[in-house]
Amino acid sequence: MTLYTERLQQHLELIESRLTEFLPKGDGVGEIMRYACAGGGKRIRPVLLLEWCRICGGNTEKAIPFAAAIECVHSYSLVHDDLPCMDNSPLRRGKPSAHAKYGETMALLAGDALLNRAFEIMLSAENVEPTAALRAAAQLADNAGVHGMIGGQVLDLDSEGKQIGLDTLKRLQEGKTAALLVAACRMGAILGGGTNEQIENAGQYGYYLGLAFQVVDDILDVTATAEELGKPVGSDDTNEKNTYVSLLGLEQAQALAASYTAQAKASLERFADGADLCQLADALLTRTH
């Protein structure tokens, strides 16, 4: 199964063609910012944002700055995740990570710059209803901060080398992985003019999709090759991280990922046009990288 349907592939191609226009030109930190955002990746967050905007009746062209912004935040998080003080990964998407290519100090600053640039992009977006723009920006700020992604990363680092339970691991991954996916879906629904119920359902889809995504990530860390993943495998074990595989075993982890995927798809039942997102959930469950 391919990852994206034709419609979602169009969203992907749109963000790939437009992303660099929102980034600084020239050498120095701008070059590192562009490097961190280049090299493809699945672009799941901007694709989700654009699709939820479409489903809720919005104009996806107007949502492009926000799609670029969330990809900037995601890219900054990867730059910082790869640093020696965190996961210490020399590879990202099959090429040297930002700090391996440009040095730790400049990589750190480029990550900071990407985070700031995301909010510059959103708050200067044209032809977007101001209240919707502010709500979308606030959603990203909250989900990327101490109540979301950063909070999850803190739990992750604090848990290394310790025994934690499944509930703690779930809270960790709700922040570290699911929070930005929730933000992408809710931002898209907000920008599309969705009702409060639609925005809530969009967030539920992102939440369960994010949990499933992380379980599959944990599985691939022990079943895939470095060539397939484009980064070192076995790093979770090396860094003494708690994962769904280490806590549950491979078979139960696979069953949990399938359960979360089913719950993500159930969140789409109120939408007549959610087939593409259903297929995406299934494709992410069976992905090999």
TAHUKA-V339481 format. One record per pair of residues at least 4 apart in sequence whose ideal C-beta (glycine too) atoms are under 8 Angstrom apart, sorted by the first residue. I is the first residue (numbers start at 1). J is the second residue. If there is no record, write none. Layout:
I|J ; I|J
This chain:
1|279 ; 1|282 ; 1|283 ; 1|286 ; 2|283 ; 3|8 ; 3|42 ; 3|280 ; 3|283 ; 3|284 ; 3|287 ; 4|8 ; 4|9 ; 4|11 ; 4|12 ; 4|47 ; 4|280 ; 4|283 ; 5|9 ; 5|275 ; 5|276 ; 5|279 ; 5|280 ; 6|10 ; 7|11 ; 7|51 ; 7|276 ; 8|12 ; 8|47 ; 8|51 ; 8|276 ; 8|280 ; 9|13 ; 10|14 ; 11|15 ; 11|46 ; 11|47 ; 11|50 ; 11|51 ; 11|60 ; 11|67 ; 12|16 ; 12|43 ; 12|47 ; 13|17 ; 14|18 ; 14|50 ; 14|60 ; 14|64 ; 15|19 ; 15|43 ; 15|46 ; 15|47 ; 15|50 ; 15|64 ; 15|67 ; 15|68 ; 15|71 ; 16|40 ; 16|43 ; 18|22 ; 18|64 ; 18|68 ; 19|23 ; 19|37 ; 19|68 ; 19|71 ; 20|34 ; 20|37 ; 20|38 ; 22|65 ; 22|68 ; 22|69 ; 22|72 ; 22|117 ; 22|121 ; 23|30 ; 23|33 ; 23|34 ; 23|37 ; 23|72 ; 23|117 ; 24|29 ; 24|30 ; 24|33 ; 24|34 ; 24|113 ; 24|117 ; 25|30 ; 26|30 ; 26|31 ; 27|31 ; 28|32 ; 29|33 ; 29|106 ; 29|109 ; 29|110 ; 29|113 ; 30|34 ; 31|35 ; 32|36 ; 32|98 ; 32|102 ; 32|106 ; 32|107 ; 32|109 ; 32|110 ; 33|37 ; 33|72 ; 33|75 ; 33|110 ; 33|113 ; 33|114 ; 33|117 ; 34|38 ; 35|39 ; 35|98 ; 35|101 ; 35|102 ; 36|75 ; 36|76 ; 36|78 ; 36|79 ; 36|98 ; 36|110 ; 36|111 ; 36|114 ; 37|71 ; 37|72 ; 37|75 ; 37|114 ; 39|92 ; 39|93 ; 39|94 ; 39|95 ; 40|93 ; 41|93 ; 42|47 ; 43|47 ; 43|71 ; 44|48 ; 44|181 ; 44|184 ; 44|213 ; 44|284 ; 45|49 ; 45|67 ; 45|70 ; 45|71 ; 45|74 ; 45|180 ; 45|181 ; 45|183 ; 45|184 ; 46|50 ; 46|67 ; 46|68 ; 46|70 ; 46|71 ; 46|184 ; 47|51 ; 47|67 ; 48|52 ; 48|181 ; 48|184 ; 48|185 ; 48|188 ; 48|206 ; 48|277 ; 49|53 ; 49|63 ; 49|66 ; 49|67 ; 49|70 ; 49|184 ; 49|185 ; 49|187 ; 49|188 ; 49|191 ; 50|54 ; 50|60 ; 50|63 ; 50|64 ; 50|67 ; 50|188 ; 51|55 ; 51|188 ; 51|276 ; 51|277 ; 52|56 ; 52|184 ; 52|185 ; 52|186 ; 52|187 ; 52|188 ; 52|189 ; 52|192 ; 52|194 ; 52|202 ; 53|58 ; 53|59 ; 53|60 ; 53|63 ; 53|188 ; 53|189 ; 53|191 ; 53|192 ; 54|58 ; 54|60 ; 54|188 ; 54|192 ; 55|188 ; 55|189 ; 55|192 ; 55|271 ; 55|273 ; 55|274 ; 55|277 ; 56|188 ; 56|189 ; 56|192 ; 56|193 ; 56|194 ; 56|198 ; 56|202 ; 57|192 ; 57|193 ; 57|194 ; 58|62 ; 58|63 ; 58|188 ; 58|191 ; 58|192 ; 58|193 ; 58|194 ; 59|63 ; 60|64 ; 62|125 ; 62|127 ; 62|128 ; 62|191 ; 63|67 ; 63|128 ; 63|188 ; 63|191 ; 63|192 ; 64|68 ; 65|69 ; 65|121 ; 65|122 ; 65|124 ; 65|125 ; 65|128 ; 66|70 ; 66|121 ; 66|122 ; 66|125 ; 66|133 ; 66|136 ; 66|140 ; 66|187 ; 66|188 ; 66|191 ; 67|71 ; 68|72 ; 68|121 ; 69|73 ; 69|117 ; 69|118 ; 69|119 ; 69|121 ; 69|122 ; 69|137 ; 69|140 ; 70|74 ; 70|118 ; 70|140 ; 70|180 ; 70|183 ; 70|184 ; 70|187 ; 71|75 ; 72|76 ; 72|114 ; 72|115 ; 72|117 ; 72|118 ; 72|121 ; 73|77 ; 73|114 ; 73|115 ; 73|118 ; 73|140 ; 73|144 ; 73|180 ; 74|78 ; 74|180 ; 75|79 ; 75|114 ; 76|80 ; 76|110 ; 76|111 ; 76|112 ; 76|113 ; 76|114 ; 76|115 ; 76|118 ; 77|81 ; 77|111 ; 77|144 ; 77|149 ; 77|153 ; 77|180 ; 78|82 ; 78|92 ; 79|83 ; 79|97 ; 79|98 ; 79|99 ; 79|107 ; 79|108 ; 79|110 ; 79|111 ; 79|114 ; 80|86 ; 80|108 ; 80|111 ; 81|86 ; 81|87 ; 81|89 ; 81|153 ; 82|86 ; 82|87 ; 82|88 ; 82|89 ; 82|90 ; 82|92 ; 82|97 ; 82|98 ; 82|99 ; 82|100 ; 82|107 ; 83|87 ; 83|88 ; 83|99 ; 83|104 ; 83|107 ; 83|108 ; 84|88 ; 84|99 ; 84|104 ; 86|153 ; 86|157 ; 87|235 ; 87|239 ; 88|239 ; 89|97 ; 89|231 ; 89|232 ; 89|235 ; 90|96 ; 90|97 ; 90|100 ; 90|232 ; 91|95 ; 91|96 ; 91|97 ; 91|100 ; 91|226 ; 91|230 ; 91|231 ; 91|232 ; 92|96 ; 92|97 ; 92|98 ; 92|230 ; 92|231 ; 93|230 ; 93|231 ; 94|227 ; 94|230 ; 94|231 ; 95|101 ; 95|230 ; 96|100 ; 96|101 ; 97|101 ; 97|107 ; 98|102 ; 98|107 ; 98|110 ; 98|111 ; 99|103 ; 99|104 ; 99|107 ; 99|108 ; 102|106 ; 102|107 ; 102|110 ; 103|107 ; 104|108 ; 105|109 ; 106|110 ; 107|111 ; 108|112 ; 109|113 ; 110|114 ; 111|115 ; 112|116 ; 113|117 ; 114|118 ; 115|119 ; 115|144 ; 116|120 ; 117|121 ; 118|122 ; 118|140 ; 119|123 ; 119|137 ; 119|140 ; 119|141 ; 120|124 ; 121|125 ; 122|133 ; 122|136 ; 122|137 ; 122|140 ; 123|133 ; 123|137 ; 125|133 ; 128|132 ; 128|133 ; 128|191 ; 129|133 ; 130|134 ; 131|135 ; 132|136 ; 132|190 ; 132|191 ; 132|193 ; 133|137 ; 133|191 ; 134|138 ; 135|139 ; 135|190 ; 136|140 ; 136|187 ; 136|190 ; 136|191 ; 137|141 ; 138|142 ; 139|143 ; 139|183 ; 139|186 ; 139|187 ; 139|190 ; 140|144 ; 140|183 ; 140|187 ; 141|145 ; 142|147 ; 142|148 ; 142|183 ; 143|147 ; 143|148 ; 143|149 ; 143|179 ; 143|180 ; 143|182 ; 143|183 ; 144|148 ; 144|149 ; 144|150 ; 144|179 ; 144|180 ; 144|183 ; 145|149 ; 145|150 ; 145|151 ; 146|150 ; 146|151 ; 146|154 ; 147|151 ; 147|175 ; 147|179 ; 148|152 ; 148|175 ; 148|179 ; 148|180 ; 148|182 ; 148|183 ; 149|153 ; 149|175 ; 149|176 ; 149|179 ; 149|180 ; 150|154 ; 150|175 ; 151|155 ; 151|175 ; 152|156 ; 152|171 ; 152|172 ; 152|173 ; 152|174 ; 152|175 ; 152|176 ; 152|177 ; 152|179 ; 153|157 ; 153|175 ; 153|176 ; 154|158 ; 155|159 ; 155|168 ; 155|171 ; 155|172 ; 155|175 ; 155|176 ; 156|160 ; 156|172 ; 156|176 ; 156|241 ; 158|162 ; 159|164 ; 159|168 ; 159|169 ; 159|172 ; 159|241 ; 159|242 ; 160|239 ; 160|240 ; 160|241 ; 161|240 ; 162|242 ; 163|242 ; 164|168 ; 164|169 ; 164|172 ; 164|242 ; 165|169 ; 165|247 ; 166|170 ; 166|247 ; 166|248 ; 167|171 ; 168|172 ; 168|242 ; 169|173 ; 169|242 ; 169|243 ; 169|244 ; 169|247 ; 170|174 ; 170|211 ; 171|175 ; 172|176 ; 172|242 ; 173|177 ; 173|178 ; 173|210 ; 173|211 ; 173|214 ; 174|178 ; 174|179 ; 174|207 ; 174|210 ; 174|211 ; 175|179 ; 176|214 ; 177|181 ; 177|210 ; 177|211 ; 177|213 ; 177|214 ; 177|217 ; 178|182 ; 178|206 ; 178|207 ; 178|209 ; 178|210 ; 178|211 ; 178|213 ; 178|214 ; 179|183 ; 179|210 ; 180|184 ; 180|210 ; 181|185 ; 181|206 ; 181|207 ; 181|209 ; 181|210 ; 181|213 ; 182|186 ; 182|203 ; 182|206 ; 182|207 ; 182|210 ; 183|187 ; 183|206 ; 184|188 ; 184|206 ; 185|189 ; 185|202 ; 185|203 ; 185|205 ; 185|206 ; 186|190 ; 186|199 ; 186|202 ; 186|203 ; 186|206 ; 187|191 ; 188|192 ; 188|202 ; 189|194 ; 189|198 ; 189|199 ; 189|201 ; 189|202 ; 189|203 ; 190|194 ; 190|199 ; 194|198 ; 194|199 ; 194|202 ; 195|199 ; 196|200 ; 197|201 ; 197|270 ; 198|202 ; 198|270 ; 198|271 ; 199|203 ; 200|204 ; 201|205 ; 201|267 ; 201|268 ; 201|270 ; 201|271 ; 202|206 ; 202|267 ; 203|207 ; 204|208 ; 204|263 ; 204|264 ; 204|267 ; 205|209 ; 205|264 ; 205|267 ; 205|268 ; 205|277 ; 206|210 ; 207|211 ; 207|264 ; 208|212 ; 208|260 ; 208|261 ; 208|263 ; 208|264 ; 208|267 ; 209|213 ; 209|260 ; 209|261 ; 209|264 ; 209|280 ; 209|281 ; 209|284 ; 210|214 ; 211|215 ; 211|260 ; 212|216 ; 212|257 ; 212|258 ; 212|260 ; 212|261 ; 212|264 ; 212|281 ; 212|284 ; 212|285 ; 213|217 ; 213|284 ; 214|218 ; 214|244 ; 215|219 ; 215|244 ; 215|253 ; 215|254 ; 215|256 ; 215|257 ; 215|260 ; 216|220 ; 216|257 ; 216|284 ; 216|285 ; 216|287 ; 217|221 ; 218|222 ; 218|236 ; 218|243 ; 218|244 ; 218|245 ; 218|246 ; 218|253 ; 219|223 ; 219|244 ; 219|245 ; 219|250 ; 219|253 ; 219|254 ; 219|257 ; 220|224 ; 220|228 ; 220|229 ; 220|233 ; 220|287 ; 220|288 ; 220|289 ; 221|229 ; 221|233 ; 221|234 ; 221|235 ; 221|236 ; 221|237 ; 221|243 ; 221|245 ; 222|233 ; 222|234 ; 222|236 ; 222|237 ; 222|245 ; 222|250 ; 223|250 ; 224|228 ; 224|229 ; 224|233 ; 224|288 ; 224|289 ; 225|229 ; 225|233 ; 226|230 ; 226|231 ; 226|232 ; 226|233 ; 228|288 ; 228|289 ; 229|233 ; 229|289 ; 230|289 ; 231|235 ; 234|238 ; 235|239 ; 235|241 ; 236|241 ; 236|243 ; 236|245 ; 236|246 ; 237|241 ; 237|246 ; 241|246 ; 242|246 ; 242|247 ; 243|247 ; 244|248 ; 244|253 ; 244|256 ; 244|257 ; 245|249 ; 245|250 ; 245|253 ; 248|252 ; 248|253 ; 248|256 ; 249|253 ; 250|254 ; 251|255 ; 252|256 ; 253|257 ; 254|258 ; 255|259 ; 256|260 ; 257|261 ; 257|285 ; 258|262 ; 258|285 ; 259|263 ; 260|264 ; 261|265 ; 261|281 ; 261|282 ; 261|284 ; 261|285 ; 262|266 ; 263|267 ; 264|268 ; 264|281 ; 265|278 ; 265|281 ; 265|282 ; 268|274 ; 268|277 ; 268|278 ; 269|274 ; 274|278 ; 275|279 ; 276|280 ; 277|281 ; 278|282 ; 279|283 ; 280|284 ; 281|285 ; 282|286 ; 283|287
